[in-house]
Amino acid sequence: MPIYEYACDVCGKAFEELIIRRSDEAEVACPACKGRKVSRLMSRSSSLSGGAAGGGGGGGAGPGCGPVG
């Protein structure tokens, strides 16, 4: 189930909304002013940790669960 980011065209507040069906998008309203004039924002990509530019990012896998059995 996708969560979309919106901005209210009236008050400018940015917010997220869970959209289950495409038709649900017509019901999206600003939680601050209840305005229905909203615009979907382009989602920002998550930043990768890793410090230096070109470092590959992504980090390593976390610690394992240990031996099984």
Backbone bond lengths (Angstrom), bond angles and torsions (degrees), N, CA, C in turn:
res aa  C-N    CA-C-N  psi(-1)  N-CA   C-N-CA  omega(-1)  CA-C   N-CA-C  phi
1 M - - - 1.442 - - 1.526 108.89 -
2 P 1.303 117.03 118.40 1.463 119.47 -175.93 1.521 113.52 -78.36
3 I 1.312 114.74 143.06 1.455 122.32 172.64 1.518 105.93 -108.52
4 Y 1.326 116.22 121.29 1.453 121.51 -178.59 1.518 110.13 -104.82
5 E 1.324 116.05 151.46 1.458 122.37 175.64 1.521 108.78 -99.30
6 Y 1.326 116.13 136.15 1.458 122.36 -179.76 1.519 109.44 -129.98
7 A 1.329 115.72 160.36 1.460 122.67 170.86 1.520 107.00 -128.83
8 C 1.319 115.44 136.87 1.453 120.80 178.68 1.525 108.87 -77.04
9 D 1.323 116.96 128.83 1.463 121.48 179.36 1.527 111.32 -74.00
10 V 1.331 117.77 -17.03 1.463 121.80 -178.00 1.526 111.23 -88.67
11 C 1.359 117.41 -57.04 1.467 120.45 -175.05 1.525 113.65 -103.75
12 G 1.337 117.96 -11.43 1.458 121.40 176.90 1.516 115.25 85.21
13 K 1.322 118.97 -0.09 1.465 121.49 -179.16 1.523 110.60 -67.79
14 A 1.328 115.97 135.40 1.463 122.02 174.71 1.531 107.87 -95.33
15 F 1.333 116.33 140.54 1.460 120.92 -179.27 1.515 109.69 -154.55
16 E 1.330 115.82 166.56 1.456 122.44 178.81 1.521 109.06 -112.19
17 E 1.320 114.77 150.28 1.473 119.97 -179.53 1.522 108.99 -142.85
18 L 1.320 116.75 133.85 1.453 122.84 175.80 1.527 107.87 -82.01
19 I 1.322 116.88 124.30 1.459 122.14 -179.53 1.529 107.76 -116.41
20 I 1.321 115.74 112.27 1.466 120.16 -178.78 1.521 110.63 -87.41
21 R 1.330 116.13 -46.56 1.468 121.55 178.14 1.520 108.61 -118.93
22 R 1.306 116.76 151.07 1.468 121.92 179.48 1.537 110.97 -55.02
23 S 1.327 116.57 -35.59 1.463 121.09 -179.26 1.533 112.26 -67.52
24 D 1.333 117.60 -21.33 1.469 121.33 178.87 1.523 112.05 -65.23
25 E 1.314 116.48 -24.03 1.461 120.38 -177.28 1.532 111.68 -63.50
26 A 1.320 117.85 -26.98 1.466 121.65 178.98 1.524 111.67 -69.61
27 E 1.329 117.67 -18.11 1.462 122.59 -177.71 1.530 113.21 -96.42
28 V 1.324 118.52 -0.14 1.465 121.35 -176.69 1.521 109.94 -66.31
29 A 1.335 115.85 130.01 1.465 122.20 178.12 1.525 108.91 -135.09
30 C 1.305 116.64 149.73 1.461 122.89 178.90 1.531 109.61 -64.83
31 P 1.332 117.98 130.41 1.465 119.48 179.58 1.532 112.52 -71.31
32 A 1.330 117.97 -19.72 1.466 120.85 -178.44 1.526 112.31 -84.28
33 C 1.339 117.06 -52.39 1.472 119.98 -174.35 1.525 112.94 -112.49
34 K 1.333 117.12 -2.27 1.473 123.56 -179.97 1.532 113.22 67.48
35 G 1.339 117.26 11.49 1.459 121.06 178.15 1.520 111.11 -68.27
36 R 1.321 115.71 147.33 1.463 120.92 -179.40 1.524 112.75 -103.19
37 K 1.338 117.79 -0.36 1.461 120.59 174.99 1.516 107.70 -86.92
38 V 1.325 115.84 94.56 1.452 121.56 -178.25 1.528 109.60 -127.37
39 S 1.320 115.46 155.51 1.461 121.81 177.65 1.521 108.77 -123.92
40 R 1.331 115.79 136.09 1.458 119.22 176.66 1.520 108.62 -74.32
41 L 1.321 116.38 133.94 1.457 121.82 179.75 1.516 110.14 -92.36
42 M 1.315 115.38 154.10 1.452 120.75 173.55 1.522 107.16 -75.37
43 S 1.304 117.59 124.45 1.455 121.13 -178.97 1.513 110.60 -66.55
44 R 1.324 114.22 141.04 1.462 119.84 175.47 1.516 108.38 -82.84
45 S 1.314 116.40 142.75 1.460 118.83 176.91 1.517 108.14 -76.85
46 S 1.303 115.77 150.09 1.456 118.91 179.28 1.520 109.60 -70.37
47 S 1.316 115.71 142.04 1.454 119.22 -179.17 1.521 109.10 -82.57
48 L 1.288 114.83 146.00 1.450 120.14 179.29 1.515 109.31 -95.18
49 S 1.308 116.43 135.86 1.455 119.20 175.58 1.521 107.96 -79.28
50 G 1.288 116.10 153.00 1.452 117.52 178.39 1.504 112.48 153.38
51 G 1.325 118.28 -5.91 1.452 120.31 173.04 1.505 114.12 78.53
52 A 1.323 117.84 -99.30 1.456 123.07 -170.91 1.519 111.63 -66.41
53 A 1.313 115.37 146.41 1.463 120.76 177.62 1.510 109.65 -63.06
54 G 1.301 115.86 139.12 1.457 120.16 178.65 1.509 113.21 76.16
55 G 1.323 117.01 13.80 1.451 120.87 -177.65 1.514 113.57 -76.56
56 G 1.314 117.52 -1.80 1.455 119.36 178.38 1.505 112.25 91.08
57 G 1.316 118.43 -32.59 1.460 123.02 176.25 1.504 112.62 55.45
58 G 1.284 115.51 -167.09 1.450 120.03 177.40 1.507 114.12 85.65
59 G 1.311 117.77 -24.25 1.460 120.68 179.25 1.515 111.70 62.34
60 G 1.302 115.92 -177.49 1.445 121.07 178.85 1.505 110.34 -101.65
61 A 1.309 115.66 173.83 1.448 119.89 177.29 1.519 108.73 -72.75
62 G 1.299 116.11 149.28 1.459 120.89 178.75 1.509 110.39 -71.91
63 P 1.325 115.75 178.13 1.480 118.47 -179.53 1.518 110.16 -62.68
64 G 1.290 115.97 146.13 1.459 121.22 179.76 1.511 111.84 -74.99
65 C 1.302 114.94 175.96 1.464 120.63 179.54 1.512 112.03 -81.71
66 G 1.303 116.69 -9.54 1.461 120.19 -177.44 1.512 110.02 96.24
67 P 1.297 115.64 -175.66 1.461 118.93 -178.64 1.533 110.96 -67.03
68 V 1.306 113.55 144.63 1.460 120.30 179.72 1.516 108.48 -99.24
69 G 1.324 115.69 132.40 1.448 119.16 173.86 1.433 115.40 102.20
